């Protein structure tokens, strides 16, 4: 199993200042990964630590600042803590003996964002009146623990394992092929390719093909036609980079299934149907519209950057100019999405499936259509139907959705 950021579970520890979040994390993982102090507000920014927690496996633990921090700087810290909500698979709400509006807000946020959570009642080694607290939280999963003595830590670990969502795992491509079949990956080696490496969707496509006991052939776009001519048996699937899809489609016979890495990622990490439905919003754009290009990672823009240059150019040409484009990058979901007519999201290879689905839900809640790079590019180049052919269930649901809306 790949253990990059997009394939880990994210555990977020939340609560007020000085309830012992950092101490509890250190005790749970058996490492001094967070600074501990009696001084409230020691954690000034979310602290991320990637490690292994048996039997969960690879996780990233997020230690957040106290949500009751004060002052201008404190408010900034609280905002950082709030943004961490978009990243986590499970929240651990740490309390001591009191229940205030801060805890109420956190629980409401967890429920609104469909984040499962466990309440850790810390400082069990101290004799405190917790009767009112217990009444308020009895309907939620809760464990009495002590970061100081270790009491309840194993029960907390068990509760985390139990509450951690067991999401449906959707393969990248292994369910589209059979053993012994040929998968042809078209991988450009250009300015966007990391030196000496392949990007994660390419690596995972190779691994899934091998696990399926199929045959993986990797070529650059210039060798595609020659390779197809040399093969005695046509490939069961051709996968290409989105920005080359028009050129690739011209070289691949119509009867050979063809799609893009970004569309595979849309299904693997998110909801392909919703992202395809969102692309129809392009036809409602006008020269006065606003489009947000959303990148899940931060990278140095290239001269012909796919998200910052090529997609805006293609959209502008399609609409006839005048569109306002805004770039939002990073794993934090932006709050300032005012008067946005369309979000065009990257493939999300650095996000977990939970993160991507949460972004889709948030866009839907705000009434903003959302699609992704691969879907938008294929649509603008007039080959969306062809690259969706490997997914007949999506085409059927899409046709049903559009017919229902007529």
Protein Blocks (a to p, Z undefined) as FASTA:
>chain_A
ZZbfklcccdddeddehiommmmmmmmnopafbccdfbghklmbdcdddddddfkbpadd
dddddfkbgcjklmmmmmmmmmmmmmpmbdcdddfkbccfklmmmmmmmmmnopacdddd
ehklpccdfklmmmmmmmpccddddfknopoklmmmmmmmmmmccdddddfklmmpcehi
acdddddddfklcghiacfklmmmmmmmmmnopacddddfklmmmmmmmpmbdcfbdcdd
fklmmmmmmmpcfklccddfklmmmmmmmcfklmmmmmmmmmmpcfkbccddddfbdcdd
dfklfklmmmmmmmmmmnngjiacdddedjbdcfblghiabdcddehlmbcfklmmmmmm
mmmmnopacddfklmmmmmnopmmmmmmmmmmlmmmmmmmmmmmZZ
